[in-house]
Amino acid sequence: MKIFITGANGFIGQHLVNYLARQGYEIYAMVRFGVIPGFELSQNVNVVWGDLQDSRSLQKIVPVGATVINLAANPYDPKLSRLVNVDGTKKFVEICESKKVSKFIQISSQATKIKNKGVYSITKGESDEIVSQSKLEWVILKPSLVYGGGDKGLFNKIKGMVNMLPFIPVFGNGEILVNPVHVDDLSKYLELVVNDRAANKVVYDIGCLEGVSYNQLYTKILGYLGRKNPLLHIPVWIGLMAGNFFKLLGMKTPPFYVDNVLGSTQPTNCDASAIVKKYKLVPMNFDDGLKKVFSSDDIKIGVVGLGKMGMMHLAALSAIKGVRIAALVDSNTKSWPVIKSMGVSGNFYDNLDTALDSEKLDGVFILTPTFTHLNLLKKCLKKGLSVFVEKPLAMNSIELDKLKVLESKYSGKVFVGYTLLFKRSINEFKRIIDKKSYGKIKSFKASYEHGEVFGVKKGWMFNRSKSGGGVLMNPGPHLFSVTSFLLGVPKSISGKIDKIFSTTIDDEANLTLDYGEYVGEMFLSWSVKGVDIPKMLFEIQFEKAMVTSDGKSLTITSNGKSVTYLEKDLPAVVPGMFELNPDASGEAYSTEDYLFINSIRDVKDTKTKVVANNLKWVIGTEAMIHESYKVSQN
């Protein structure tokens, strides 16, 4: 069965996609353009990009005859609420009618039932009316407050308030009852409705059967969080006035909205008895739901550095089951709204110390410039955390010596971002060497070429005191890591390093690596004219064949014949793992992140033959770089 889900990257959407995908349905998960999917990626999940305001995109992506679950909504912004909740629903319904969808399930809200309505409750009510007046077979579900684990939703918002304020604001007397529903129960109800062919033109409330006051709700959650922030009751009129003031200021993410005040101070009389009777499913009560949320075994990760590499790893981590991004750290606070707009959740911090003190993390990704690595690594290791660090780990031989002191205690706790080790072609190369398929190694060549530096450049990467060097330090570590992975550490290194355009760092290097039984040549330059896209090549001459790889393919030349294998033709590094894009670097990033997460879980993937990317191996590999500086003629 094909199920098309709008709002798939929201709190409910992510949980629903994960749940339905595990049941084997063919999912079409719609996310907005430019947003990183936060749900798990699997073979039966199709990520489609679209927008309820863009009829053309919807026309292309809605499958004919699918079941549709409409989660998309804009809660509070007056203009966007009408554009999305009303105009967007109207366009979407028309397209669904033309695509002859089998059923349209509208996720509404208890807010539509309150007497004094705000923007959200009004526009959601109009949205429901559009659905109910359509030619479609429809079901409208009105859940109460939805909660659950993960980076989004109620608990994350409350946790944010706990960290920001010394109190928890409660509007009115806090005695209004709500019927919180765990997102897992909501997902189960949705599956039941999807499979109920007779369900048509019916509206159901969804919530736990026992009401909970807002005072009780906040007190219970604070208890699980281990916090004692007092509840501060704010008169309704003050809350409404403040909400309108925030709106006048044009705040995109105010502390609260007018609709928050109206929705939490008026009863909705949620009655889930009809859907419970119909499907014989009793939702868990709030106390049991809280136990389930706070006993979660999700791996909680912090990401430090939200630049290019941060985005790459956030995308990869979002696709790994059981991973929660709990902390996002970057001193550039201007980048935070951009990250949020891409659908990335988690609490934001401008420094690592505060994040480590505020969050109970299991691991940290350090994706910052080289000169920050050692200091940040030490802070994380002192907290007993597993750490993934962008390459290279050490900026110079002095830092390398300091890492050696840490090695005996923390070796298995540290991974470094040598992405090429997780390419299919490189791992196939390793298998050929280990099996001695073509005899002994006679010689090898390794090269990296790029046309990037043709004059003195600015930035930390081109400042020796912050980067540690030039082309050998960035991107040289990738070439050295592949060499170390395939062949090990040489007995000696010699050669020449040149400053062609730069005044303090190296632009080009010609090195000789002596392994005793054979010798290899290594060439690195980022000052090669006409090479707009970086090129890497690794070539080994065996007794019976020549084998080469550019990190995208593997070519074997033997007996005058050449055979080339593309990444997609070769075995996956982790068998059975979802393949993002074997021909690009996406799969390699996902694989290294997956294995790092497994190391935190202490899961040893016996199917995977990748070298242990531990601190001892990293020190030996990066020592090759610093030895090259030491022995080469500058």
C-alpha positions in Angstrom: 0.0 0.0 0.0 1.2 3.5 -0.9 0.9 6.1 1.8 1.6 9.8 1.1 2.4 11.8 4.2 2.7 15.6 4.3 4.5 17.3 7.2 6.7 14.2 7.4 9.5 16.1 9.0 7.5 17.3 11.9 7.4 15.7 15.4 4.4 13.5 14.6 5.5 13.0 11.0 9.0 11.6 11.8 7.5 9.1 14.3 4.7 8.1 11.9 7.1 7.6 8.9 9.4 5.4 11.1 6.5 3.4 12.4 4.7 2.8 9.1 7.9 2.0 7.3 8.7 -0.7 9.9 5.3 -2.2 9.1 6.3 -2.6 5.5 4.2 0.2 3.8 5.5 2.0 0.8 5.9 5.6 2.2 6.1 8.8 0.3 7.3 11.3 2.9 6.9 14.9 1.8 9.4 17.5 3.2 9.9 21.1 2.3 12.5 22.1 -0.2 16.0 22.5 1.5 15.0 20.5 4.6 17.1 17.6 5.9 14.8 14.5 6.5 14.8 13.7 10.2 13.1 10.3 9.9 14.9 7.0 9.3 15.8 6.2 5.7 15.0 2.7 4.4 14.3 1.0 1.1 10.5 1.6 1.4 10.7 5.3 2.3 10.6 7.7 -0.7 11.7 11.2 0.2 9.7 13.7 -1.9 10.2 17.5 -1.8 7.2 19.7 -2.0 5.1 22.4 -0.5 1.3 22.8 0.1 1.6 26.3 -1.5 3.2 24.8 -4.6 0.6 23.0 -6.7 3.1 22.0 -9.4 5.3 20.1 -6.9 2.3 18.4 -5.4 1.0 17.3 -8.8 4.3 15.6 -9.5 4.8 13.7 -6.2 1.3 12.5 -5.1 0.9 8.9 -6.3 -2.3 7.9 -8.0 -4.6 5.9 -5.7 -2.5 6.4 -2.6 -3.8 6.8 1.0 -3.0 10.4 2.1 -2.2 11.5 5.7 -2.2 15.3 5.9 0.0 16.4 8.9 1.2 19.7 7.3 0.1 22.8 9.2 1.4 26.2 10.2 0.5 26.8 13.8 0.6 30.5 14.6 1.8 32.9 11.9 -1.3 34.7 10.7 -0.3 35.0 7.0 1.3 31.5 6.8 -1.5 29.9 8.7 -4.0 30.9 6.1 -1.7 30.2 3.2 -0.8 26.7 4.5 -3.8 25.6 6.6 -6.5 27.0 4.3 -5.2 27.8 0.8 -2.7 25.0 0.9 -5.3 22.4 2.0 -7.7 23.6 -0.8 -5.0 23.1 -3.5 -3.9 19.8 -2.0 -7.5 18.4 -1.8 -8.1 19.3 -5.4 -4.9 17.5 -6.5 -5.8 14.5 -4.4 -9.2 14.4 -6.1 -7.6 14.4 -9.5 -5.2 11.6 -8.4 -8.1 9.6 -7.1 -6.5 8.9 -3.8 -8.2 6.1 -1.9 -8.5 7.9 1.4 -7.7 11.3 2.9 -6.9 11.4 6.6 -6.8 14.9 8.0 -4.9 15.4 11.3 -6.8 18.3 12.9 -6.6 19.6 16.5 -8.6 19.8 19.7 -7.9 23.6 19.3 -10.8 23.7 16.7 -13.2 23.0 19.5 -12.4 25.9 21.9 -14.9 28.9 22.1 -12.5 31.8 21.8 -10.4 31.0 18.8 -7.0 32.2 17.6 -5.4 32.1 14.2 -4.4 28.4 14.4 -7.8 27.1 15.6 -9.7 29.2 13.1 -7.6 28.2 10.1 -7.5 24.5 11.1 -11.3 24.6 11.4 -11.5 26.0 7.9 -9.1 23.3 6.7 -11.3 20.6 8.2 -14.3 22.1 6.4 -12.5 22.0 3.1 -11.8 18.3 3.6 -15.3 17.4 4.8 -16.9 19.2 1.8 -14.6 17.4 -0.7 -15.4 14.5 -3.0 -12.8 12.3 -1.2 -13.3 9.5 1.2 -12.1 11.2 4.4 -11.5 10.8 8.1 -10.6 13.7 10.4 -8.7 13.0 13.6 -8.5 15.5 16.4 -5.7 14.5 18.8 -5.1 16.2 22.1 -1.6 17.2 23.2 0.8 14.8 21.4 4.0 13.8 23.2 6.9 11.3 22.8 10.6 10.9 22.6 13.0 12.5 20.2 14.3 16.0 19.4 11.0 17.6 18.7 7.7 18.1 20.5 6.4 18.9 23.9 9.3 17.7 26.2 12.0 19.3 24.2 10.1 22.6 24.4 9.7 22.3 28.1 13.4 21.3 28.5 14.2 24.5 26.6 12.1 26.5 29.0 13.7 24.8 32.0 17.2 25.8 30.7 16.2 29.3 29.8 13.9 30.4 32.7 14.0 29.9 36.5 10.2 29.2 36.3 7.7 27.5 34.1 5.0 29.9 32.8 1.4 28.5 33.2 -1.5 30.6 31.8 -4.5 30.9 34.1 -4.9 28.6 37.1 -3.5 25.6 35.2 -6.5 23.4 36.1 -7.8 23.0 32.5 -7.7 19.3 31.6 -6.0 17.9 28.5 -5.8 14.2 27.4 -2.1 13.8 26.2 -1.6 11.0 23.6 1.7 9.3 23.1 2.8 9.6 19.5 3.2 5.8 19.3 -0.5 5.4 20.0 -1.4 8.1 17.5 0.7 6.2 14.9 -1.2 2.9 15.7 -4.6 4.6 15.4 -3.5 6.0 12.0 -2.5 2.6 10.8 -5.9 1.2 11.9 -7.8 4.0 10.0 -5.6 3.5 6.9 -6.6 -0.2 6.8 -10.3 0.3 7.6 -12.0 0.5 4.2 -15.3 1.3 5.8 -14.0 4.4 7.6 -15.4 7.4 5.7 -16.8 10.8 6.6 -16.1 10.4 10.3 -14.4 12.6 13.0 -12.6 11.1 16.0 -11.1 12.6 19.1 -7.8 11.0 20.2 -6.3 11.2 23.6 -5.7 9.2 26.8 -8.9 8.4 28.7 -7.9 10.2 32.0 -7.6 13.9 31.8 -4.5 15.7 33.2 -4.3 19.3 34.3 -1.6 21.6 33.0 -0.3 21.9 36.6 0.0 18.1 36.8 1.5 17.8 33.4 4.3 20.2 34.0 5.0 18.9 37.5 5.3 15.3 36.3 7.6 16.2 33.4 9.8 18.4 35.7 10.1 15.4 38.0 11.5 13.2 35.3 13.8 15.9 34.2 15.1 16.2 37.7 14.3 19.9 37.9 12.4 21.9 40.5 11.6 25.1 38.5 8.4 26.5 40.2 5.2 27.0 38.2 4.4 30.7 37.7 0.7 31.3 36.9 0.2 34.2 34.5 -3.2 35.8 34.2 -4.8 35.2 30.8 -5.1 38.8 29.9 -1.4 39.3 30.5 -0.6 36.3 28.4 -2.8 37.6 25.5 -1.2 41.0 25.7 2.3 39.6 25.7 1.5 37.3 22.8 0.1 40.2 20.7 3.2 42.3 21.6 5.5 39.5 20.4 3.5 39.5 17.1 3.9 43.2 16.7 7.6 42.9 17.2 7.6 40.4 14.3 9.4 37.7 16.4 9.7 34.5 14.3 10.1 32.3 17.4 8.6 34.1 20.3 8.4 32.5 23.8 4.7 31.8 23.2 1.8 32.8 20.9 -1.7 34.0 21.5 -2.9 30.6 20.5 -0.9 29.0 23.2 -2.7 31.1 25.8 -6.1 30.5 24.3 -5.6 26.8 23.8 -4.3 26.1 27.4 -7.0 28.1 29.2 -10.2 26.7 27.6 -11.6 23.1 27.8 -12.0 21.0 24.7 -13.7 18.0 26.4 -11.7 15.5 24.4 -13.6 12.2 24.3 -11.7 9.3 22.7 -14.3 6.7 23.7 -15.6 6.4 20.1 -12.3 5.5 18.5 -11.3 3.3 21.4 -14.6 1.3 21.0 -14.2 1.1 17.2 -10.6 -0.2 17.1 -10.3 -1.8 20.6 -7.1 0.1 21.3 -6.8 1.8 24.6 -4.1 4.6 24.6 -1.6 4.5 27.4 -2.2 6.8 30.3 0.1 9.8 30.8 2.1 8.2 33.6 2.9 5.1 31.5 3.7 7.3 28.5 6.2 9.3 30.6 7.9 6.2 31.7 8.2 5.1 28.1 9.7 8.4 27.0 12.2 8.7 29.7 13.3 5.1 29.6 14.3 5.6 25.9 17.6 4.0 24.9 18.2 6.5 22.1 21.8 7.5 21.6 22.0 11.2 22.5 24.5 13.1 20.3 26.0 16.6 20.4 27.2 18.2 17.2 29.9 21.0 17.6 30.4 23.1 14.5 27.4 23.7 12.2 29.2 24.5 9.0 29.5 22.4 5.8 30.8 19.3 7.7 28.1 19.8 10.4 25.4 19.7 7.7 26.9 16.6 6.1 26.9 14.6 9.4 23.5 15.9 10.6 22.0 14.6 7.4 23.7 11.2 7.9 22.8 11.0 11.6 19.1 11.8 10.9 18.9 8.6 8.9 20.2 6.3 11.7 17.6 4.6 13.9 17.8 5.4 17.6 19.9 8.5 17.3 18.7 11.8 18.8 20.5 15.1 18.2 20.3 16.6 21.7 22.8 19.5 21.4 23.9 21.8 18.6 26.9 23.9 19.4 28.2 26.9 17.4 29.4 30.3 18.5 27.9 31.8 15.4 24.4 32.2 16.7 23.3 33.7 13.4 23.4 30.2 11.9 20.9 28.8 14.3 17.7 30.0 12.5 19.1 28.5 9.3 19.7 25.2 10.9 16.2 25.2 12.5 14.6 26.0 9.2 16.2 22.9 7.7 14.2 20.7 10.1 17.1 20.0 12.5 16.1 19.7 16.1 18.0 19.8 19.4 18.9 22.5 21.9 21.3 25.2 20.7 24.4 26.3 22.6 27.1 28.8 21.9 29.8 26.8 23.7 30.6 23.2 24.4 31.0 23.6 28.2 27.4 24.7 28.6 26.2 21.9 26.4 28.1 19.2 28.3 26.7 20.5 31.6 23.1 20.8 30.3 22.7 17.6 28.4 23.3 13.9 29.2 25.1 13.0 26.0 26.5 9.7 24.8 28.7 11.0 22.1 29.9 14.2 20.4 30.8 15.1 16.8 33.6 17.8 16.7 33.4 19.3 13.3 35.4 22.5 13.8 38.7 23.9 12.5 41.8 21.9 13.2 43.3 24.2 15.9 40.3 23.6 18.1 40.3 19.8 18.0 42.6 18.8 20.8 41.1 21.1 23.4 37.5 20.1 22.6 38.4 16.4 22.5 39.9 16.5 26.0 36.7 18.1 27.4 34.6 15.4 25.9 36.9 12.5 27.0 36.9 13.9 30.6 33.1 13.5 30.6 33.5 9.8 29.5 32.0 10.5 26.0 32.8 8.8 22.7 34.0 11.4 20.2 34.0 11.7 16.5 36.5 14.4 15.3 36.9 15.8 11.8 40.3 15.1 10.2 43.1 15.8 11.0 43.1 15.2 14.7 46.5 16.7 15.5 47.8 20.0 14.2 51.5 19.2 14.7 53.9 16.7 16.3 53.5 18.4 19.7 49.8 17.7 19.7 50.5 14.2 18.5 52.6 13.5 21.5 49.8 14.7 23.8 47.4 12.3 22.0 49.8 9.5 22.7 49.3 10.1 26.5 45.6 9.7 26.0 45.8 6.7 23.7 46.0 3.9 26.3 42.9 5.1 28.2 40.7 6.4 25.4 41.7 4.6 22.2 38.3 3.0 21.6 36.5 6.2 22.4 37.8 8.3 19.4 36.9 8.1 15.7 38.4 10.5 13.1 36.6 11.5 9.9 38.6 9.7 7.3 35.7 9.2 5.0 37.5 7.5 2.2 38.0 4.4 4.3 34.3 3.8 4.0 34.2 3.9 0.2 33.3 0.6 -1.5 36.2 0.8 -4.0 38.8 1.4 -1.3 37.5 -1.6 0.7 37.5 -3.8 -2.4 41.1 -2.6 -2.9 41.9 -3.8 0.6 40.4 -7.2 0.0 42.5 -7.7 -3.1 45.7 -6.8 -1.1 44.8 -9.1 1.8 44.0 -12.1 -0.4 47.1 -11.5 -2.5 44.9 -12.1 -5.6 47.5 -10.8 -8.0 50.7 -11.7 -6.2 53.1 -9.4 -4.2 53.2 -5.6 -4.4 56.0 -4.3 -6.6 55.3 -0.5 -6.3 52.6 2.1 -5.9 51.6 5.6 -6.6 49.2 7.9 -4.8 48.2 11.4 -5.8 45.9 14.3 -5.0 45.4 17.2 -7.4 43.2 20.3 -7.3 43.3 23.8 -8.8 42.5 25.8 -5.7 45.5 27.9 -4.6 47.1 30.3 -7.1 48.1 33.1 -4.7 48.2 33.9 -1.0 44.8 33.0 0.5 43.1 34.1 3.7 41.3 32.0 6.3 42.3 29.6 9.0 43.0 26.8 6.6 45.8 28.8 5.1 47.2 30.0 8.4 49.9 27.5 9.6 49.3 28.4 13.3 45.7 27.3 12.9 45.8 24.6 10.3 49.2 23.1 11.0 50.3 23.3 7.3 49.0 23.4 3.7 48.1 20.7 1.3 49.6 18.0 3.5 47.2 19.0 6.3 44.2 19.8 4.2 43.3 17.6 2.3 46.4 15.5 2.5 45.2 13.4 5.5 42.7 11.6 3.2 45.5 10.3 1.0 47.6 9.3 4.0 44.7 7.6 5.6 44.1 5.4 2.5 47.8 4.6 2.3 47.8 3.6 5.9 44.6 1.6 5.5 45.8 -0.3 2.5 49.5 -0.7 3.2 50.2 0.3 6.8 52.9 2.7 8.0 56.2 2.9 5.9 59.6 2.3 7.3 60.8 5.7 6.1 59.6 8.8 4.3 61.7 11.3 2.2 60.9 13.9 -0.4 60.4 17.6 -1.1 57.7 20.1 -0.1 57.3 23.4 -2.1 55.7 26.7 -1.4 54.6 27.8 -4.9 52.1 30.5 -4.2 51.7 30.5 -0.4 54.3 32.2 1.8 54.0 30.1 5.0 52.4 26.8 4.0 53.0 24.0 1.5 51.2 24.0 -1.9 52.9 20.9 -3.3 54.7 17.7 -2.0 56.6 14.9 -3.7 57.2 12.1 -1.3 58.8 8.7 -1.4 57.5 6.0 1.0 59.8 3.0 1.6 58.1 -0.2 2.8 61.2 -2.3 2.5 60.0 -4.8 -0.1 58.7 -2.1 -2.3 58.7 1.7 -2.6 55.9 4.1 -3.4 55.6 7.7 -4.7 53.1 10.2 -3.4 52.2 13.5 -5.0 50.0 16.2 -3.6 49.2 19.7 -5.0 46.3 22.1 -4.7 47.9 24.4 -7.3 47.2 22.4 -10.5 45.7 24.5 -13.3 42.6 23.2 -15.0 41.6 20.8 -12.2 38.4 22.3 -10.9 37.2 19.2 -9.1 39.6 17.5 -6.7 41.2 14.2 -8.1 42.6 11.4 -6.0 44.2 8.3 -7.5 45.7 5.3 -5.8 47.6 2.8 -8.0 49.3 -0.4 -7.1 51.5 -2.5 -9.4 51.2 -6.2 -8.4 53.1 -9.0 -9.9 50.2 -10.0 -12.1 48.0 -6.9 -12.4 47.7 -3.1 -12.0 44.9 -2.0 -9.7 43.8 1.6 -9.5 41.1 3.5 -7.7 39.9 7.1 -7.7 37.6 6.6 -4.8 34.6 6.4 -7.2 35.6 3.2 -9.1 38.1 0.4 -9.2 40.0 -0.7 -12.3 41.9 -4.0 -12.6 44.3 -4.4 -15.6 45.7 -7.9 -16.1 46.9 -9.8 -19.2 46.2 -6.7 -21.4 42.6 -6.4 -20.3 41.0 -3.8 -18.1 37.8 -4.1 -16.1 36.3 -1.1 -14.2 33.8 -1.5 -11.3 31.8 1.5 -10.2 30.9 2.1 -6.6 27.4 0.8 -7.1 28.8 -2.5 -8.6 30.8 -3.3 -5.5 29.7 -4.8 -2.1 28.5 -2.3 0.5 30.9 -1.7 3.3 28.1 -2.5 5.8 26.0 -5.3 4.1 22.3 -4.5 4.0 22.7 -0.9 5.0 20.5 1.6 3.2 22.4 3.1 0.3 22.1 6.9 0.1 24.2 7.3 -3.1 27.1 4.9 -3.7 28.5 7.0 -6.5 28.8 10.1 -4.3 30.2 10.5 -0.8 26.9 10.3 1.0 27.1 6.6 1.7 30.6 6.9 3.1 29.5 9.6 5.6 26.5 7.5 6.6 28.6 4.4 7.0 31.3 6.0 9.2 28.6 7.6 11.4 26.7 4.3 11.6 29.8 2.5 12.8 30.6 5.2 15.3 27.1 5.0 16.8 27.4 1.2 16.9 30.7 1.7 18.9 28.8 3.7 21.5 26.2 1.0 21.7 29.1 -1.5 22.0 27.8 -3.3 18.9 30.6 -5.0 17.0 29.6 -5.3 13.3 31.3 -8.6 12.5 30.2 -8.3 8.8 32.3 -5.1 8.4 36.0 -5.4 7.7 36.9 -1.7 7.9 40.0 -1.0 10.0 39.3 0.0 13.5 39.3 3.8 13.3 40.7 4.2 16.8 43.1 6.6 18.4 46.1 4.3 18.1 45.6 3.9 14.4 44.9 7.6 13.9 48.2 8.5 15.8 50.2 6.2 13.5 48.5 7.5 10.4 49.0 11.2 11.2 52.6 10.6 12.3 53.2 10.0 8.6 52.2 13.6 7.8 54.3 15.1 10.5 57.3 12.9 9.6 56.9 14.2 6.0 57.3 17.8 7.2 60.3 16.8 9.4 62.3 15.0 6.7 61.4 17.0 3.6 63.3 19.8 2.1 61.3 23.0 2.4 
